[in-house]
Amino acid sequence: MEGVTTNGIQETTIANGTSASALTSTGIASNLAETAPSQTTVEVEHPLASLDASLLQRNITPSPRTPPQADDPNIVLQNTCTDHMVTVQWTEKNGWGTPKLEPYGPFSIMPTASVFHYATECFEGLKLYRGFDGKLRLFRPNLNCKRFLGSSTRIALPGFDPEEVLKLIVELCATDGPKWLPKEKAGGFLYLRPTMIANDAALGVQRPKAALLYVLLCVFPALDTPSGLKLLASQDDTIRAWPGGFGYAKVGANYGPSLVAQGEARKRNFNQILWLFGENGQVTEAGASNFFVVWKTREGKTQLVTAPLTDRIILDGVTRRSVLELSRARLSNGVSADGLELAPIEIVERHYTMHEVLEAYNEGRLVECFAAGTAFFIAQVALVSWKEQEITVPVKPGYATTIKGWLSGIMYGKEQHDWAVVVEEKGF
Ligand SMILES: *Cc1c(COP(=O)(O)O)cnc(C)c1O
C-alpha cells in the first residue's frame, strides 16, 4: 500500500511560520496541531486524544438484513446500506473517542447541532470492488483519506491521521463486504461514504466543539452512460467555486447550492452541469466529476487537457489524478491496443476556456471529451451546450475507453498494481 504521506492529495501538513495574514491556513495549522499532532510540525502542550483505529469496538447486529436483488428499485434510490457502519465521536474536551463498528441505523442529534445550521459537514466517496479473481479491493483509498482531512480542517472540523480512517474503512469492508458483495458479484461494487458532521448541541456561530465521523457502505447503481453524457454549461447566475473559497474541499456546502442548476439541467434532458468560471468561460469540472478534453493543436499535436489545481477551485479527484498519471506513463508515446491506434498524447494541466473548446470543434480538432470521477467513473461526453452553441462529440473507442479499461483492470484485479488495496475478508 502507498504511504499516506507520499504521493498525496493537496498537502495538508502545515509547517511552522504560516503568515499572520493568512487566517484560514493559520487556523487549519493550529486545528491540526491540537487534534492530529502527527499531521503537523507545530507543537502544542496538551494535544487531544488522537484517532486510534486499534481501539475499535465491534458491536455486531442482532438483526442482519437481506441484500437487495439486482432489480430492486431501491438500488437506484441509493437508500440501502449494509448491516454496519463505523462511528467515532470527537469532543473538544477529550479528543477522539472509541471507534465503533455498529449496526447501521439512525442517529440521535439535537436540532441545534452545528451541522444543521452552518454546513459543518464534509464527506468522501470511494468504491469497494469485487474483483474477477474473487478478491475485494479499494482503489487508492489513502488519497481519499488524505483529502478527507483537507476537507474537515477547511471547515473547522477536527483533524486525524488519515491512515487511521483508512483502517476503519477497511474494517467495515472486511465485515460487510463478503455478504453484500459476494464472490458471485465479480465486477460489482459498493459505495463507501466517509462523512464528518459537527454535532455539538449549541447554536453559537463558532468552531464546533463536537464532531461525529462515520463511514457507511451503500448499495449503488452503475451510472454507465453508453450513449455519452449531455452537459449543460453553467450560466452567469451560478458559480460553483471561486479563488479563495472552498471548491477544492469535499464539503456539503459546495453541493446544496448547485442542485437548483442541476435539477434544471435534468429537466432539460442534460445529465450534468459543466461548471464554468469567470468572464471567459474557463472550464472547471462537470457535476461531481473532473473534466477532460482531447484535442489536436493547430500544429497537429494531440493533447489531453484538464483544468489545473493551482487556484483551488476544482476538486483534486482521485480519478483525475489516476487518469493523468496513467496517461503520462502509457500514452506519451502513443499506443496500439485492441485494434486501436492512439497517437502520442501530450498531457496538459492548464486554464482553458469554452471559446477554445468551441474553436477546436469548429476547426474539426476536437477529438474526445470525458468526465472522470468515482461515481460516473470515466464517462464520455456526447454533447456540451453553451450559450446558443451545441458542441457534439463522437462517443467511440479511443483515449477515454482505453484509460477506462486500464483503470477498471486495476480496480477489478485483472492487472496487479499497487493502487489497488486488497481487503482481507472477515464477515461477521
Ligand atoms: C468527488 C468529486 C470529484 C471526483 O473525485 P474522485 O476522487 O475522482 O471521485 C470531482 N469533482 C467534484 C466536485 C467532486 O465532488
The ligand as an SDF file (V2000), in Angstrom:
LIG
                    3D

 15 15  0  0  0  0  0  0  0  0999 V2000
  -15.8450   13.8590   -5.7670 C   0  0  0  0  0  0  0  0  0  0  0  0
  -15.7090   14.8750   -6.8300 C   0  0  0  0  0  0  0  0  0  0  0  0
  -14.9000   14.6820   -7.9690 C   0  0  0  0  0  0  0  0  0  0  0  0
  -14.2580   13.3680   -8.2860 C   0  0  0  0  0  0  0  0  0  0  0  0
  -13.3090   12.9570   -7.3780 O   0  0  0  0  0  0  0  0  0  0  0  0
  -12.8940   11.4240   -7.3300 P   0  0  0  0  0  0  0  0  0  0  0  0
  -11.9170   11.3630   -6.2240 O   0  0  0  0  0  0  0  0  0  0  0  0
  -12.2950   11.1030   -8.6520 O   0  0  0  0  0  0  0  0  0  0  0  0
  -14.1310   10.6470   -7.0870 O   0  0  0  0  0  0  0  0  0  0  0  0
  -14.7390   15.7360   -8.8470 C   0  0  0  0  0  0  0  0  0  0  0  0
  -15.3540   16.9220   -8.6420 N   0  0  0  0  0  0  0  0  0  0  0  0
  -16.1520   17.1410   -7.5850 C   0  0  0  0  0  0  0  0  0  0  0  0
  -16.7830   18.4640   -7.4170 C   0  0  0  0  0  0  0  0  0  0  0  0
  -16.3650   16.1280   -6.6510 C   0  0  0  0  0  0  0  0  0  0  0  0
  -17.1730   16.3300   -5.6230 O   0  0  0  0  0  0  0  0  0  0  0  0
  1  2  1  0
  2  3  1  0
  2 14  2  0
  3  4  1  0
  3 10  2  0
  4  5  1  0
  5  6  1  0
  6  7  2  0
  6  8  1  0
  6  9  1  0
 10 11  1  0
 11 12  2  0
 12 13  1  0
 12 14  1  0
 14 15  1  0
M  END
$$$$
